[in-house]
Amino acid sequence: MFVVHYGPEKLQEIKVFHYDPSVKHSIVCIHGGAWRDPLNTYNDWETLASMANEKAVNVFGVNYRLSPEVKHPTHLKDVNAALEMIIRDYPSENLGLVGHSVGATIALQMLDFENITGLPTQVNVNKVYLLDGIYDIPDLVLEYPSYISFVGEAFSSDTEWRQATQVTNGSDISQLDIVIIYSEDDELLSERQTLKLMAVLDKQNVTYKYHHGHWGKHEEMYRNPSVCNMIIKNSIE
């Protein structure tokens, strides 16, 4: 286990929990925290990394710069830079993204990176795991008006956050292995965001797997052994 920097700033870090070049499967984990909480870091994924090590899956955790010091799409650009470094320096046959909360938002945005940022990317992933995520920011603010406080810190204008998560935005994700996971014990996000995402995917005839159950509160579910096992099992299939 070691940490490497993908940029000059303190939070532009990757934790390499374990990497073996002979292992075919890697997952890169993106933490949540409303784009701003310094308590959420790559260390959120220690349980998953420990369990994955037993099953021969490479695991990386990504930190990215936080709001209000930076605004969208800087968080997304940071994650892309980290992913490009991982692909270059720690290659594997199959790469999956795991995102929790706004980490799931960023993972979904990565699938449409070039349209969102106007920049090219070298990132191609095979699998995406979306855990208790935010997939429609306007609807989030409609359901939870107080959440405008952190949304407003992460985006420069109302126009930006209203356009930031137009789900899939026309990008071709039909070949991806998409796994959506929701904990029914989540006290911060109802299932509404997850249901909206699935409705959009259904409309586009995109296949996905959906798992839901009682796996703990918002900051507990990604550490739940059942959730970790689902991710690991799917990663090596």
Secondary structure, DSSP 4 states (H G I P E B T S, - for coil): -EEEESSSSTT-EEEEEE--TT--EEEEEE--STTT-TT-SGGGGHHHHHHHHTTT-EEEEE----TTTS-TTHHHHHHHHHHHHHHHHS--SEEEEEEETHHHHHHHHHTTHHHHHS-------SEEEEES----HHHHHHH-GGGHHHHHHH-SSHHHHHHTT-TTTT---TTSEEEEEEETT-SS--THHHHHHHHHHHHTT---EEEEE---STTTGGG-HHHHHHHHHHHT-
